[in-house]
Amino acid sequence: MPEKKTKILISFLVIVVFVTMVTFVFMVRVINSNNGISSEKMMEIKGEKEKAETYLLLKKDLKESGQNISELDKYIIQSNGVVEFMDYLEKMALNNGLKYEVKSASFEPIIGGNFTNTELIRIELSVIGEWKNTEYFLGLLENYPLKLTLNRVSLNRFSDYVIKGKKVPQWLENIDFTVVKNKDK
């Protein structure tokens, strides 16, 4: 039979093993509980970080869109710039040796999309002059930096002038185009 000291030692070891196992189980549960809490906190932190990044991106986009809008304004006639634009067209024609006449100018809404602050100016004009001058005038309109859309262009031989004994054909160019304009406020 085992001795009394051995029995006490075994009993002590059983108690120590039991206490160790209870402590181990308790610690595992505490760790799992803390792990769940820390996972939740980590997800919250990750969500807040994503919100902050989104906020910064939105702020950057807003700043860039403000710059883009000011760039876009360069391609649109301002609400008070119609007369200046018409004067520019006239000067462009006269500087190219062309006779110039505006047949009509009207305002039209932009169809498609949500354009509450812009509209179109539809201009029909005619110029008379030599072929090279009418062609050059049309090229200037096509390459104008504003948002200008040519709707219809027609060229007809108008008449012949005799200059210094040489026949110079005159051409009539009818142009129908639209230009984007900011609405009057």
Backbone torsions as a table, in degrees:
resi	resn	phi	psi	omega
1	MET	NA	145.2	-178.8
2	PRO	-68.1	152.7	-179.7
3	GLU	-76.7	166.4	-178.0
4	LYS	-64.6	-39.9	179.7
5	LYS	-64.1	-38.7	-179.6
6	THR	-67.1	-42.6	178.7
7	LYS	-62.4	-41.9	179.6
8	ILE	-65.4	-42.0	-179.6
9	LEU	-64.3	-43.5	179.4
10	ILE	-65.1	-44.2	179.0
11	SER	-60.9	-42.6	178.6
12	PHE	-62.9	-43.9	179.6
13	LEU	-64.8	-39.4	178.1
14	VAL	-63.2	-43.2	179.2
15	ILE	-64.5	-43.9	179.7
16	VAL	-62.7	-43.6	179.1
17	VAL	-63.9	-43.3	179.7
18	PHE	-62.1	-47.6	179.5
19	VAL	-63.1	-40.4	179.1
20	THR	-63.4	-43.1	-179.6
21	MET	-67.5	-42.9	178.0
22	VAL	-61.7	-44.4	178.6
23	THR	-62.4	-42.3	179.5
24	PHE	-61.8	-48.2	179.3
25	VAL	-61.3	-43.4	178.9
26	PHE	-61.1	-45.9	-179.5
27	MET	-64.2	-40.0	178.4
28	VAL	-61.7	-44.6	179.1
29	ARG	-64.3	-41.7	178.1
30	VAL	-63.1	-44.1	179.9
31	ILE	-63.5	-45.2	178.8
32	ASN	-61.8	-41.0	177.9
33	SER	-62.7	-47.9	178.7
34	ASN	-64.7	-35.1	179.2
35	ASN	-63.5	-42.6	177.5
36	GLY	-63.1	-43.9	178.6
37	ILE	-64.2	-44.3	-179.0
38	SER	-68.3	-32.5	175.9
39	SER	-64.6	-42.5	177.3
40	GLU	-62.3	-44.6	179.3
41	LYS	-63.3	-40.7	179.0
42	MET	-62.8	-40.8	178.4
43	MET	-65.9	-39.8	177.1
44	GLU	-62.4	-45.2	179.6
45	ILE	-62.2	-44.2	179.3
46	LYS	-61.8	-42.1	177.7
47	GLY	-62.9	-43.5	178.3
48	GLU	-64.4	-38.5	178.6
49	LYS	-64.1	-43.5	178.4
50	GLU	-64.0	-39.5	176.7
51	LYS	-61.7	-43.0	180.0
52	ALA	-64.0	-42.2	178.4
53	GLU	-64.7	-41.5	177.8
54	THR	-62.6	-42.6	178.2
55	TYR	-60.0	-45.4	-179.7
56	LEU	-64.5	-39.9	177.6
57	LEU	-65.1	-41.6	177.6
58	LEU	-63.0	-41.6	179.0
59	LYS	-62.6	-42.8	178.2
60	LYS	-64.5	-44.4	178.5
61	ASP	-61.6	-40.5	178.8
62	LEU	-62.4	-43.2	179.0
63	LYS	-64.0	-45.3	179.9
64	GLU	-66.6	-37.1	-179.9
65	SER	-67.4	-32.7	174.6
66	GLY	-62.8	-40.5	176.9
67	GLN	-67.9	-40.3	179.8
68	ASN	-65.6	-37.8	179.1
69	ILE	-64.9	-41.7	178.6
70	SER	-66.5	-34.2	174.8
71	GLU	-66.8	-40.3	-179.3
72	LEU	-65.1	-34.6	179.6
73	ASP	-60.4	-23.7	178.7
74	LYS	-67.2	-20.5	-176.8
75	TYR	-101.7	10.9	-177.9
76	ILE	-128.4	138.2	175.2
77	ILE	-69.8	132.2	179.0
78	GLN	-72.2	159.7	-174.2
79	SER	-58.1	-30.5	-179.9
80	ASN	-102.6	16.0	-175.3
81	GLY	-106.7	11.0	-176.9
82	VAL	-66.3	-45.7	-178.5
83	VAL	-62.5	-42.6	178.5
84	GLU	-61.7	-40.6	179.1
85	PHE	-64.7	-43.7	179.0
86	MET	-64.0	-40.7	176.3
87	ASP	-61.6	-40.7	179.2
88	TYR	-62.6	-42.6	177.9
89	LEU	-60.4	-43.4	179.9
90	GLU	-63.2	-45.7	178.6
91	LYS	-62.3	-39.6	179.3
92	MET	-61.5	-41.8	179.1
93	ALA	-67.9	-47.7	-177.8
94	LEU	-64.6	-38.7	178.3
95	ASN	-65.8	-20.3	178.1
96	ASN	-98.8	12.7	177.5
97	GLY	70.6	32.0	-178.4
98	LEU	-110.9	147.2	169.1
99	LYS	-85.4	139.8	-167.7
100	TYR	-129.0	135.4	175.2
101	GLU	-146.0	127.6	174.3
102	VAL	-88.1	120.5	179.7
103	LYS	-83.8	-40.3	178.0
104	SER	-160.2	154.7	174.0
105	ALA	-144.9	125.8	-178.4
106	SER	-142.1	159.2	178.9
107	PHE	-102.5	136.6	-179.1
108	GLU	-134.8	148.2	174.9
109	PRO	-73.7	155.3	175.0
110	ILE	-83.9	123.4	-177.4
111	ILE	-86.9	135.1	-179.6
112	GLY	86.9	131.1	178.9
113	GLY	86.8	177.4	-178.3
114	ASN	-110.9	86.5	-178.2
115	PHE	-112.7	80.9	-175.7
116	THR	-81.4	-22.3	-175.5
117	ASN	-106.3	1.5	-179.0
118	THR	-128.9	159.5	176.3
119	GLU	-150.1	175.4	179.6
120	LEU	-107.3	145.7	167.2
121	ILE	-106.1	120.2	176.7
122	ARG	-97.7	121.7	-177.0
123	ILE	-121.6	130.5	172.5
124	GLU	-116.5	123.8	-179.8
125	LEU	-140.0	164.5	175.2
126	SER	-134.5	146.8	175.3
127	VAL	-130.0	147.3	178.6
128	ILE	-126.6	132.4	178.1
129	GLY	173.7	-169.4	179.2
130	GLU	-67.6	156.7	-178.1
131	TRP	-53.6	-50.3	-175.9
132	LYS	-61.7	-34.2	-179.6
133	ASN	-73.3	-40.9	178.7
134	THR	-67.4	-38.2	178.0
135	GLU	-64.5	-42.7	-179.9
136	TYR	-64.7	-41.3	178.3
137	PHE	-60.1	-43.9	178.5
138	LEU	-62.9	-40.8	177.0
139	GLY	-61.8	-39.0	177.3
140	LEU	-63.2	-40.9	177.9
141	LEU	-65.4	-44.1	-178.6
142	GLU	-61.0	-33.6	-176.1
143	ASN	-100.8	11.6	180.0
144	TYR	-64.6	139.1	-174.2
145	PRO	-70.2	-14.5	176.7
146	LEU	-75.6	163.3	175.6
147	LYS	-74.6	92.9	-175.9
148	LEU	-118.9	129.1	-179.1
149	THR	-119.1	120.7	176.1
150	LEU	-78.9	123.1	179.1
151	ASN	-93.2	-42.0	-177.8
152	ARG	-154.8	138.3	175.9
153	VAL	-136.2	133.0	174.4
154	SER	-134.7	141.0	178.8
155	LEU	-123.0	128.7	178.3
156	ASN	-134.4	142.6	175.0
157	ARG	-71.5	126.2	-171.8
158	PHE	-95.0	-55.2	-179.5
159	SER	-166.5	179.4	175.4
160	ASP	-121.0	135.6	172.8
161	TYR	-110.6	145.1	175.8
162	VAL	-102.4	115.2	179.7
163	ILE	-121.0	117.3	-179.8
164	LYS	54.5	43.0	176.8
165	GLY	76.4	6.0	-178.9
166	LYS	-115.7	135.5	177.9
167	LYS	-77.5	124.4	178.4
168	VAL	-118.3	111.1	180.0
169	PRO	-69.9	141.5	177.5
170	GLN	-108.2	138.0	-176.7
171	TRP	-116.9	141.4	174.7
172	LEU	-103.8	121.0	-179.9
173	GLU	-115.1	116.9	175.7
174	ASN	-101.2	128.0	-176.4
175	ILE	-127.6	131.3	175.2
176	ASP	-120.6	119.0	-179.2
177	PHE	-145.6	164.3	176.2
178	THR	-123.5	149.3	178.5
179	VAL	-131.3	138.9	178.3
180	VAL	-78.3	136.4	-176.8
181	LYS	-137.6	143.5	171.8
182	ASN	-70.4	138.2	179.5
183	LYS	-68.9	151.4	173.8
184	ASP	-68.8	142.5	-177.6
185	LYS	-97.6	NA	NA
